[in-house]
Amino acid sequence: MSDLWDDLENFARAPSSSTAAPGERGTIKAKANFNVSEDVAALRKAIEGIGTTEKTLIDILTHRSSSQKQAISKAYLETTNRILVNDLKGDTQGSLEDLLVALARPPAVNDAKWLIEAIKGAGTDNNILIEILASRTNKQIKELSAAYAEETKKTLIQKLKTEVSGDFGKAILLLAEGARDESTNVNADKAREDAKALYHAGEKKLGTDESKFIEILCKRSIPHLRQTILEYKNISGKTLQKSIEKEISGDLEELLVAIVKCVMSTPAYFAEKVYKSMKGAGTDETTLTRVMVSRGEIDMLDIRAEFKKLYQNSLFKEISSDVSGSYSDSLKMICGED
């Protein structure tokens, strides 16, 4: 894993998109002069005609805010007695279907469905657990937990207890509580104390005290952790990410590194995920879809900027050269030209 953020001084002053309000830094925005009945009529025509008019579906679902799409879904049900998501499933297929269905669902329902998918069957897809639980705010975690309970009639915590174990399990369960400190005040002395505690629990110790890393990284506020990361570099001479990679291994290492990356820059974390999903032979369309949909309304403008900075290429061009057809058209609509 590369250490993407060595310029710590600049990072400390950079805004964190975890504090941005939905819609501020997104590319998917509310449509002005929104007319729900017009949209419902256009969707019906696109779905009920001979052959599906994919362009209409893409255009509407990538140019309405989440709350507008929920209003469309409700009106669609009242008008047709059918569920929009089910009609989209019946009328499209493959990656395009996954993308359009996700665009039509509320964000919390998407997160819940992705977690259900990750936990289902033999073995757990820890990458999805890590991505979602390391990057979401307390509010998003509370909302996805409610959606999960509604969908499965079990609480997310109950289910996770049967799926994850050891130190990785402890950390995941802490994050799934959605109880991270949300204070915005930063006390430099306390941040220094935490940095020292991390240094003594890892670099400075024979063996590693994982529980100290879990407690600090899963509970402290984002602004506090940003300061702690700066202090850590001053004490250790190394970045916290490098120390975690040296001292800890396996899923816990992946999770703690993901938290550090999200603390430093959630958009840069997702730019890296998108890049890796398209790099090399074949495309990981599941990850690509999940990131583009989940961040489209939140911080896609920042992800685009980070992508360009990290990989010297525009995300729009990368998508254009990596995927094709209506699926590519939809992703490019979410991305917007940069």
FENUR-V663814 format. One record per residue. N is the residue number from 0. D_LAST is the distance of its C-alpha to the last C-alpha in Angstrom with 1 decimal. Layout:
BEGIN
N | D_LAST
N | D_LAST
END
This chain:
BEGIN
0 | 26.8
1 | 25.0
2 | 25.2
3 | 21.6
4 | 22.5
5 | 25.3
6 | 24.4
7 | 26.2
8 | 27.0
9 | 23.4
10 | 22.8
11 | 25.8
12 | 24.4
13 | 20.9
14 | 20.4
15 | 20.7
16 | 18.6
17 | 21.8
18 | 23.0
19 | 20.1
20 | 21.4
21 | 20.0
22 | 17.5
23 | 16.6
24 | 13.5
25 | 13.0
26 | 10.8
27 | 14.2
28 | 16.3
29 | 19.8
30 | 20.3
31 | 22.2
32 | 25.6
33 | 25.5
34 | 28.5
35 | 29.6
36 | 32.3
37 | 30.1
38 | 27.6
39 | 30.6
40 | 32.1
41 | 28.9
42 | 28.6
43 | 32.3
44 | 32.2
45 | 29.4
46 | 31.3
47 | 34.9
48 | 34.7
49 | 35.5
50 | 32.6
51 | 29.6
52 | 26.9
53 | 24.0
54 | 21.5
55 | 23.1
56 | 23.1
57 | 19.4
58 | 18.6
59 | 20.9
60 | 20.3
61 | 16.5
62 | 16.9
63 | 19.8
64 | 20.4
65 | 22.7
66 | 25.7
67 | 25.2
68 | 25.1
69 | 28.3
70 | 29.9
71 | 29.0
72 | 30.5
73 | 33.6
74 | 34.2
75 | 33.6
76 | 36.4
77 | 38.7
78 | 38.3
79 | 38.5
80 | 40.2
81 | 37.5
82 | 34.8
83 | 31.3
84 | 30.1
85 | 33.2
86 | 32.6
87 | 29.0
88 | 30.7
89 | 33.3
90 | 31.1
91 | 28.3
92 | 28.4
93 | 27.0
94 | 23.4
95 | 22.5
96 | 25.4
97 | 24.6
98 | 21.1
99 | 22.4
100 | 25.4
101 | 23.4
102 | 21.2
103 | 24.5
104 | 26.3
105 | 26.3
106 | 24.4
107 | 27.8
108 | 29.2
109 | 26.4
110 | 27.0
111 | 30.7
112 | 30.4
113 | 28.4
114 | 31.1
115 | 33.8
116 | 32.4
117 | 32.2
118 | 35.8
119 | 37.4
120 | 39.9
121 | 41.2
122 | 39.1
123 | 36.1
124 | 32.4
125 | 32.1
126 | 28.5
127 | 27.5
128 | 30.0
129 | 28.6
130 | 24.9
131 | 25.8
132 | 28.6
133 | 27.1
134 | 23.9
135 | 25.3
136 | 26.9
137 | 30.6
138 | 30.0
139 | 27.8
140 | 30.4
141 | 33.2
142 | 31.5
143 | 30.8
144 | 34.4
145 | 35.8
146 | 33.9
147 | 35.2
148 | 38.7
149 | 38.6
150 | 37.4
151 | 39.8
152 | 42.6
153 | 42.3
154 | 40.7
155 | 37.8
156 | 39.9
157 | 42.9
158 | 41.0
159 | 39.3
160 | 42.7
161 | 43.9
162 | 40.8
163 | 40.0
164 | 42.5
165 | 43.3
166 | 41.1
167 | 37.9
168 | 39.4
169 | 40.4
170 | 36.9
171 | 35.3
172 | 38.0
173 | 37.4
174 | 33.7
175 | 34.6
176 | 36.8
177 | 33.8
178 | 36.0
179 | 33.9
180 | 35.1
181 | 32.8
182 | 34.3
183 | 32.0
184 | 34.7
185 | 34.7
186 | 38.0
187 | 37.6
188 | 41.1
189 | 40.4
190 | 37.1
191 | 39.2
192 | 41.9
193 | 39.4
194 | 37.9
195 | 41.6
196 | 42.4
197 | 39.5
198 | 40.6
199 | 44.2
200 | 43.3
201 | 41.4
202 | 41.5
203 | 44.9
204 | 46.6
205 | 48.2
206 | 46.5
207 | 43.8
208 | 44.2
209 | 41.3
210 | 42.4
211 | 41.5
212 | 37.9
213 | 37.7
214 | 39.3
215 | 37.1
216 | 33.7
217 | 34.2
218 | 35.9
219 | 34.7
220 | 32.1
221 | 28.6
222 | 29.2
223 | 32.5
224 | 31.1
225 | 28.5
226 | 31.5
227 | 33.6
228 | 31.1
229 | 31.4
230 | 35.1
231 | 35.3
232 | 33.8
233 | 36.4
234 | 39.2
235 | 38.4
236 | 36.5
237 | 34.2
238 | 31.2
239 | 32.1
240 | 29.8
241 | 31.8
242 | 35.0
243 | 34.2
244 | 33.4
245 | 36.7
246 | 38.9
247 | 37.8
248 | 37.1
249 | 36.2
250 | 34.5
251 | 35.3
252 | 33.5
253 | 30.3
254 | 30.5
255 | 31.2
256 | 28.5
257 | 26.0
258 | 27.4
259 | 27.1
260 | 23.4
261 | 22.7
262 | 24.8
263 | 22.9
264 | 19.4
265 | 18.8
266 | 15.0
267 | 15.8
268 | 18.6
269 | 16.4
270 | 13.8
271 | 16.9
272 | 18.3
273 | 15.4
274 | 15.6
275 | 19.4
276 | 19.4
277 | 17.9
278 | 19.6
279 | 22.9
280 | 24.9
281 | 24.0
282 | 21.4
283 | 22.4
284 | 21.2
285 | 23.1
286 | 21.2
287 | 17.7
288 | 18.8
289 | 20.3
290 | 17.4
291 | 14.8
292 | 17.5
293 | 18.9
294 | 15.9
295 | 14.0
296 | 16.0
297 | 16.4
298 | 13.7
299 | 10.6
300 | 8.5
301 | 10.7
302 | 10.7
303 | 7.1
304 | 8.1
305 | 11.4
306 | 10.4
307 | 9.0
308 | 12.1
309 | 14.5
310 | 13.7
311 | 12.3
312 | 9.9
313 | 6.4
314 | 7.5
315 | 6.6
316 | 8.8
317 | 11.2
318 | 11.8
319 | 12.4
320 | 14.9
321 | 16.5
322 | 17.4
323 | 18.5
324 | 20.0
325 | 19.7
326 | 18.7
327 | 15.6
328 | 14.9
329 | 15.4
330 | 13.1
331 | 10.2
332 | 11.3
333 | 11.4
334 | 8.0
335 | 6.3
336 | 3.8
337 | 0.0
END
